[in-house]
Amino acid sequence: MSEHDGWNPSLAAQLGVSNPRRMTNTADREVEIVEVAPRDGLQNDPALLSTQQKVELISRCVSAGVQRIEVASFVNPKRVPQMADAEAVLEGLPASADVDASWIGLVLNARGFERAKLTQVDEINLVVMVTDTFSEKNQGMPTLAAIATVEEVVPLAQAAGIKTSVTMSASFGCPYEGEVPVGRVAEIAGRLAATGVGEIAVADTIGVAVPRDVARRMAAVKDAVDGTRLRVHVHNTRNTGYASALAAYEAGVTVLDSSLGGIGGCPFAPRATGNIATEDLVFALERSGVNTGLDLDALIAASDWLGTQLNRPTPALVSKAGPFPA
């Protein structure tokens, strides 16, 4: 693997964080964690990290054992200036096969996919807001039109050999319409599964989910998608994110999103801060006897580094309190 600006293949050894006590066998991991800090984490952050800083952030996540990472967003840079260097970030990364990782890029339409296709992304993630009001504010179209976009883009990605996923945003509650009926979430999930998309992420964009609601909604979605792989994306906006993530695992979901340091949130949802922190989620899962395959010490070191780049402490707590046993 060649050297790239910001990429350091020997980072873990230099940091001295390779700790067999906390690095479990990745082949036996029971939960796959999708790291979203480089995209969802930074997209709404006041700090504008350089391309090199973003590449190093991704490098540190890989050194901690993360194998799927949202690295860029192929959207209008005028709306999300933090993601304006998507192509440059991908160019700064090594081939994902060389580091046993998968690079994910967010796209909202066919134009964004055409940009992503010219890079080395392994996966694209699309977004559908489950309520029309939120969809209009976020993507300028109603929900059915967003589903039509998925129907258009998924075959294009499949033809290009690129994996696909779609995030169902506001599946637990909408900042504009309030409560979202379980039946609507299940119906939209079924429509999305019919597109042939490889994975559906059920997202609590504004952080209102609680464990009982997670169990109920995931049961309804599972019945609707006929075997399509599911993942869950929750926020800790109201301090229920970790309980909801654990509830998703108990409901049979084995793919969870999280953001190093707990940074990020949706820029188009009022007060929707609070991605759950990767290191806090790993601590909760591992203490519950669930293998994530990630190195907690490396995640803590990466979170501390990220705080210095953002010029402020990150919201995560495990990086402040430390692992246990010490």
Kinemage of the C-alpha trace (Angstrom):
@kinemage 1
@onewidth
@group {chain A} dominant
@subgroup {mainchain}
@vectorlist {calphas} color= white
{ca met a 1} P 0.000 0.000 0.000
{ca ser a 2} L 1.396 3.381 -0.961
{ca glu a 3} L 1.605 6.389 1.319
{ca his a 4} L -1.013 9.126 0.927
{ca asp a 5} L -1.187 12.564 2.496
{ca gly a 6} L -3.020 12.087 5.777
{ca trp a 7} L -2.974 8.285 5.577
{ca asn a 8} L -0.712 6.398 7.944
{ca pro a 9} L -0.687 2.604 7.564
{ca ser a 10} L 1.419 2.124 10.705
{ca leu a 11} L -0.677 4.451 12.853
{ca ala a 12} L -1.874 1.865 15.370
{ca ala a 13} L 1.635 0.710 16.157
{ca gln a 14} L 2.870 4.299 16.523
{ca leu a 15} L 0.032 5.132 18.892
{ca gly a 16} L 0.713 2.027 20.943
{ca val a 17} L -2.968 1.114 21.058
{ca ser a 18} L -2.833 -2.448 19.760
{ca asn a 19} L -4.216 -4.135 22.853
{ca pro a 20} L -5.261 -7.795 22.536
{ca arg a 21} L -7.456 -7.385 25.623
{ca arg a 22} L -9.713 -4.999 23.694
{ca met a 23} L -9.105 -6.004 20.066
{ca thr a 24} L -11.314 -9.032 19.512
{ca asn a 25} L -11.362 -11.277 16.458
{ca thr a 26} L -12.967 -9.268 13.655
{ca ala a 27} L -13.968 -12.472 11.863
{ca asp a 28} L -16.176 -13.377 14.813
{ca arg a 29} L -17.761 -9.953 15.361
{ca glu a 30} L -21.425 -10.134 16.275
{ca val a 31} L -22.199 -6.500 15.446
{ca glu a 32} L -20.846 -4.531 12.498
{ca ile a 33} L -20.395 -0.851 13.274
{ca val a 34} L -20.605 1.621 10.395
{ca glu a 35} L -18.497 4.679 11.231
{ca val a 36} L -20.176 7.898 10.066
{ca ala a 37} L -17.993 10.629 11.599
{ca pro a 38} L -16.164 11.614 8.387
{ca arg a 39} L -19.502 12.296 6.662
{ca asp a 40} L -22.531 12.555 8.958
{ca gly a 41} L -20.326 13.685 11.818
{ca leu a 42} L -18.602 16.532 9.989
{ca gln a 43} L -21.401 17.656 7.647
{ca asn a 44} L -22.980 19.907 10.266
{ca asp a 45} L -19.839 20.866 12.179
{ca pro a 46} L -18.703 24.497 12.363
{ca ala a 47} L -15.095 23.363 11.938
{ca leu a 48} L -13.994 22.913 8.328
{ca leu a 49} L -11.421 20.134 8.398
{ca ser a 50} L -8.969 19.884 5.543
{ca thr a 51} L -8.942 16.945 3.165
{ca gln a 52} L -5.769 15.691 4.828
{ca gln a 53} L -7.395 15.839 8.283
{ca lys a 54} L -10.400 13.875 6.997
{ca val a 55} L -8.150 11.224 5.475
{ca glu a 56} L -6.267 10.897 8.750
{ca leu a 57} L -9.559 10.581 10.637
{ca ile a 58} L -10.509 7.695 8.355
{ca ser a 59} L -7.044 6.180 8.820
{ca arg a 60} L -7.445 6.243 12.591
{ca cys a 61} L -10.852 4.551 12.346
{ca val a 62} L -9.398 1.786 10.176
{ca ser a 63} L -6.549 1.338 12.667
{ca ala a 64} L -9.201 0.722 15.339
{ca gly a 65} L -10.689 -2.098 13.266
{ca val a 66} L -13.609 -0.310 11.575
{ca gln a 67} L -14.414 -1.926 8.232
{ca arg a 68} L -17.241 0.241 6.865
{ca ile a 69} L -16.868 4.021 6.883
{ca glu a 70} L -18.949 6.867 5.455
{ca val a 71} L -16.163 8.936 3.940
{ca ala a 72} L -17.849 11.554 1.743
{ca ser a 73} L -21.069 13.112 0.514
{ca phe a 74} L -21.646 13.824 -3.190
{ca val a 75} L -24.146 16.640 -2.697
{ca asn a 76} L -24.365 20.301 -3.620
{ca pro a 77} L -21.357 21.956 -1.907
{ca lys a 78} L -23.333 25.178 -1.513
{ca arg a 79} L -25.766 23.355 0.790
{ca val a 80} L -23.149 21.302 2.654
{ca pro a 81} L -19.783 23.073 2.283
{ca gln a 82} L -18.103 20.687 4.729
{ca met a 83} L -18.425 17.955 2.079
{ca ala a 84} L -17.151 19.962 -0.890
{ca asp a 85} L -13.953 17.879 -1.196
{ca ala a 86} L -15.581 14.469 -1.653
{ca glu a 87} L -13.503 13.481 -4.679
{ca ala a 88} L -10.279 14.663 -3.045
{ca val a 89} L -10.959 12.603 0.092
{ca leu a 90} L -11.479 9.444 -1.964
{ca glu a 91} L -8.351 10.184 -3.956
{ca gly a 92} L -6.399 10.453 -0.703
{ca leu a 93} L -7.474 7.010 0.496
{ca pro a 94} L -5.771 3.745 -0.430
{ca ala a 95} L -7.698 1.034 -2.207
{ca ser a 96} L -10.181 -0.302 0.311
{ca ala a 97} L -9.153 -3.893 -0.425
{ca asp a 98} L -5.627 -3.070 0.758
{ca val a 99} L -6.865 -2.108 4.220
{ca asp a 100} L -9.854 -4.469 4.575
{ca ala a 101} L -12.369 -1.618 4.596
{ca ser a 102} L -15.305 -0.359 2.561
{ca trp a 103} L -15.701 3.313 1.587
{ca ile a 104} L -19.282 4.623 1.583
{ca gly a 105} L -20.419 7.776 -0.211
{ca leu a 106} L -23.767 9.539 0.250
{ca val a 107} L -25.685 10.455 -2.901
{ca leu a 108} L -29.111 12.043 -3.203
{ca asn a 109} L -29.755 11.645 -6.932
{ca ala a 110} L -28.394 10.295 -10.206
{ca arg a 111} L -26.136 13.323 -10.617
{ca gly a 112} L -24.511 12.611 -7.286
{ca phe a 113} L -24.128 8.955 -8.237
{ca glu a 114} L -22.342 9.858 -11.447
{ca arg a 115} L -19.842 11.829 -9.375
{ca ala a 116} L -19.411 8.972 -6.926
{ca lys a 117} L -18.974 6.399 -9.702
{ca leu a 118} L -15.824 8.174 -10.874
{ca thr a 119} L -14.178 7.642 -7.482
{ca gln a 120} L -13.212 4.475 -5.617
{ca val a 121} L -16.355 4.282 -3.468
{ca asp a 122} L -17.386 0.719 -2.654
{ca glu a 123} L -20.911 1.593 -1.542
{ca ile a 124} L -23.398 4.394 -2.049
{ca asn a 125} L -26.010 5.384 0.502
{ca leu a 126} L -29.232 7.084 -0.553
{ca val a 127} L -31.702 8.873 1.711
{ca val a 128} L -35.494 8.829 1.917
{ca met a 129} L -37.309 10.961 4.470
{ca val a 130} L -40.401 9.102 5.630
{ca thr a 131} L -42.517 12.268 5.944
{ca asp a 132} L -43.326 14.607 3.068
{ca thr a 133} L -42.645 17.821 4.987
{ca phe a 134} L -39.158 16.765 6.039
{ca ser a 135} L -38.470 15.396 2.564
{ca glu a 136} L -39.438 18.698 0.951
{ca lys a 137} L -37.194 20.663 3.310
{ca asn a 138} L -34.239 18.279 3.012
{ca gln a 139} L -34.395 17.166 -0.631
{ca gly a 140} L -36.929 19.464 -2.267
{ca met a 141} L -39.310 16.607 -3.120
{ca pro a 142} L -42.042 14.521 -1.462
{ca thr a 143} L -41.299 11.053 -0.115
{ca leu a 144} L -42.641 9.190 -3.160
{ca ala a 145} L -40.319 11.180 -5.433
{ca ala a 146} L -37.376 10.293 -3.187
{ca ile a 147} L -38.342 6.613 -3.476
{ca ala a 148} L -38.425 7.041 -7.266
{ca thr a 149} L -34.851 8.361 -7.062
{ca val a 150} L -33.817 5.169 -5.271
{ca glu a 151} L -35.559 3.160 -8.000
{ca glu a 152} L -33.526 5.075 -10.590
{ca val a 153} L -30.120 4.957 -8.896
{ca val a 154} L -30.013 1.398 -7.506
{ca pro a 155} L -29.874 -0.250 -10.973
{ca leu a 156} L -27.161 2.214 -12.045
{ca ala a 157} L -25.065 1.286 -9.038
{ca gln a 158} L -25.648 -2.418 -9.524
{ca ala a 159} L -24.518 -2.131 -13.139
{ca ala a 160} L -21.349 -0.400 -11.941
{ca gly a 161} L -20.659 -3.070 -9.317
{ca ile a 162} L -21.214 -0.665 -6.415
{ca lys a 163} L -23.107 -1.815 -3.326
{ca thr a 164} L -26.210 0.109 -2.255
{ca ser a 165} L -27.998 1.099 0.912
{ca val a 166} L -30.737 3.574 1.734
{ca thr a 167} L -31.389 5.427 4.976
{ca met a 168} L -34.990 5.977 6.033
{ca ser a 169} L -34.665 9.249 7.932
{ca ala a 170} L -37.098 10.340 10.654
{ca ser a 171} L -38.437 6.795 11.022
{ca phe a 172} L -39.111 7.331 14.730
{ca gly a 173} L -40.388 10.901 14.641
{ca cys a 174} L -40.404 13.977 12.411
{ca pro a 175} L -39.308 17.479 13.465
{ca tyr a 176} L -42.183 18.958 11.447
{ca glu a 177} L -45.023 16.409 11.477
{ca gly a 178} L -44.427 14.882 14.895
{ca glu a 179} L -45.308 11.229 15.450
{ca val a 180} L -44.725 8.933 12.472
{ca pro a 181} L -47.101 5.937 12.202
{ca val a 182} L -45.402 2.554 12.340
{ca gly a 183} L -47.453 1.495 9.338
{ca arg a 184} L -45.980 4.284 7.212
{ca val a 185} L -42.436 3.286 8.136
{ca ala a 186} L -43.141 -0.346 7.277
{ca glu a 187} L -44.832 0.563 3.989
{ca ile a 188} L -41.906 2.703 2.849
{ca ala a 189} L -39.437 0.024 3.909
{ca gly a 190} L -41.324 -2.477 1.772
{ca arg a 191} L -41.250 -0.155 -1.235
{ca leu a 192} L -37.511 0.368 -0.803
{ca ala a 193} L -36.826 -3.355 -0.453
{ca ala a 194} L -38.618 -3.865 -3.777
{ca thr a 195} L -35.991 -1.679 -5.505
{ca gly a 196} L -33.361 -4.331 -4.872
{ca val a 197} L -31.311 -2.108 -2.565
{ca gly a 198} L -28.790 -4.124 -0.569
{ca glu a 199} L -29.455 -2.686 2.881
{ca ile a 200} L -31.997 -0.443 4.585
{ca ala a 201} L -30.999 1.757 7.525
{ca val a 202} L -33.846 2.745 9.831
{ca ala a 203} L -32.863 6.123 11.274
{ca asp a 204} L -33.907 8.102 14.329
{ca thr a 205} L -32.796 11.409 12.849
{ca ile a 206} L -33.989 13.605 15.715
{ca gly a 207} L -33.249 11.337 18.671
{ca val a 208} L -36.725 10.477 19.970
{ca ala a 209} L -36.553 6.657 19.905
{ca val a 210} L -36.834 4.569 23.058
{ca pro a 211} L -36.241 0.802 23.359
{ca arg a 212} L -39.902 -0.249 23.265
{ca asp a 213} L -40.493 1.781 20.099
{ca val a 214} L -37.333 0.365 18.504
{ca ala a 215} L -38.556 -3.190 19.084
{ca arg a 216} L -41.998 -2.412 17.698
{ca arg a 217} L -40.798 -0.608 14.573
{ca met a 218} L -38.045 -3.063 13.716
{ca ala a 219} L -40.504 -5.954 13.968
{ca ala a 220} L -42.832 -4.176 11.519
{ca val a 221} L -39.990 -3.320 9.140
{ca lys a 222} L -38.647 -6.884 9.183
{ca asp a 223} L -42.069 -8.191 8.197
{ca ala a 224} L -42.176 -5.709 5.302
{ca val a 225} L -38.737 -6.134 3.706
{ca asp a 226} L -38.654 -9.903 3.069
{ca gly a 227} L -35.067 -10.541 4.129
{ca thr a 228} L -33.369 -7.298 3.052
{ca arg a 229} L -30.472 -6.571 5.401
{ca leu a 230} L -31.282 -3.962 8.037
{ca arg a 231} L -29.210 -1.526 10.028
{ca val a 232} L -30.145 1.101 12.612
{ca his a 233} L -28.971 4.694 12.977
{ca val a 234} L -29.923 6.431 16.227
{ca his a 235} L -29.077 9.760 17.809
{ca asn a 236} L -28.571 10.567 21.467
{ca thr a 237} L -30.290 13.946 21.293
{ca arg a 238} L -32.522 13.134 24.274
{ca asn a 239} L -30.122 10.710 25.979
{ca thr a 240} L -31.874 7.560 24.752
{ca gly a 241} L -29.553 6.706 21.859
{ca tyr a 242} L -27.464 3.993 23.488
{ca ala a 243} L -30.478 2.276 25.010
{ca ser a 244} L -32.098 2.351 21.569
{ca ala a 245} L -28.988 0.916 19.886
{ca leu a 246} L -28.860 -1.948 22.384
{ca ala a 247} L -32.583 -2.515 21.840
{ca ala a 248} L -31.977 -2.731 18.093
{ca tyr a 249} L -29.388 -5.442 18.698
{ca glu a 250} L -31.811 -7.298 20.956
{ca ala a 251} L -34.345 -7.048 18.122
{ca gly a 252} L -31.923 -8.874 15.836
{ca val a 253} L -30.219 -5.963 14.060
{ca thr a 254} L -26.494 -6.623 13.664
{ca val a 255} L -25.431 -3.437 11.841
{ca leu a 256} L -25.353 -0.162 13.781
{ca asp a 257} L -24.219 3.348 12.823
{ca ser a 258} L -22.162 5.529 15.158
{ca ser a 259} L -19.879 8.556 14.983
{ca leu a 260} L -16.451 8.807 16.587
{ca gly a 261} L -16.652 11.228 19.508
{ca gly a 262} L -20.426 11.523 19.085
{ca ile a 263} L -20.079 14.420 16.641
{ca gly a 264} L -22.670 15.403 14.071
{ca gly a 265} L -26.348 15.559 13.302
{ca cys a 266} L -28.689 16.451 10.460
{ca pro a 267} L -28.221 20.061 9.254
{ca phe a 268} L -31.838 20.196 8.063
{ca ala a 269} L -33.515 19.066 11.288
{ca pro a 270} L -33.846 21.704 14.045
{ca arg a 271} L -31.759 20.875 17.151
{ca ala a 272} L -31.028 17.382 15.820
{ca thr a 273} L -27.557 16.997 17.264
{ca gly a 274} L -26.366 13.878 18.959
{ca asn a 275} L -24.975 10.987 16.912
{ca ile a 276} L -24.127 8.204 19.323
{ca ala a 277} L -20.376 7.975 19.944
{ca thr a 278} L -18.566 4.967 18.515
{ca glu a 279} L -16.389 4.479 21.594
{ca asp a 280} L -19.407 4.706 23.931
{ca leu a 281} L -21.374 2.234 21.806
{ca val a 282} L -18.450 -0.198 21.673
{ca phe a 283} L -18.061 -0.001 25.456
{ca ala a 284} L -21.772 -0.699 25.992
{ca leu a 285} L -21.819 -3.612 23.554
{ca glu a 286} L -18.590 -5.236 24.710
{ca arg a 287} L -19.590 -4.925 28.389
{ca ser a 288} L -22.827 -6.650 27.377
{ca gly a 289} L -20.846 -9.531 25.907
{ca val a 290} L -21.302 -8.521 22.258
{ca asn a 291} L -18.213 -8.701 20.035
{ca thr a 292} L -17.691 -5.628 17.842
{ca gly a 293} L -14.179 -6.474 16.666
{ca leu a 294} L -13.027 -2.933 17.465
{ca asp a 295} L -10.128 -1.711 19.602
{ca leu a 296} L -11.567 0.564 22.291
{ca asp a 297} L -8.183 2.042 23.197
{ca ala a 298} L -7.606 3.014 19.563
{ca leu a 299} L -11.073 4.570 19.356
{ca ile a 300} L -10.426 6.632 22.492
{ca ala a 301} L -7.095 7.836 21.095
{ca ala a 302} L -8.773 8.719 17.783
{ca ser a 303} L -11.563 10.586 19.568
{ca asp a 304} L -9.060 12.589 21.592
{ca trp a 305} L -7.207 13.439 18.378
{ca leu a 306} L -10.466 14.479 16.699
{ca gly a 307} L -11.246 16.846 19.555
{ca thr a 308} L -7.932 18.611 19.022
{ca gln a 309} L -8.704 19.018 15.309
{ca leu a 310} L -12.141 20.484 16.087
{ca asn a 311} L -10.679 22.689 18.851
{ca arg a 312} L -13.184 21.445 21.413
{ca pro a 313} L -13.933 18.301 23.416
{ca thr a 314} L -16.193 15.788 21.697
{ca pro a 315} L -19.501 14.781 23.367
{ca ala a 316} L -18.380 11.170 23.971
{ca leu a 317} L -18.030 10.062 27.589
{ca val a 318} L -15.898 6.910 27.454
{ca ser a 319} L -13.009 8.890 25.996
{ca lys a 320} L -13.196 11.102 29.079
{ca ala a 321} L -13.795 8.429 31.727
{ca gly a 322} L -11.611 5.765 30.149
{ca pro a 323} L -12.239 2.042 29.650
{ca phe a 324} L -13.069 -0.373 32.447
{ca pro a 325} L -11.195 -2.200 33.840
{ca ala a 326} L -8.565 0.481 33.491
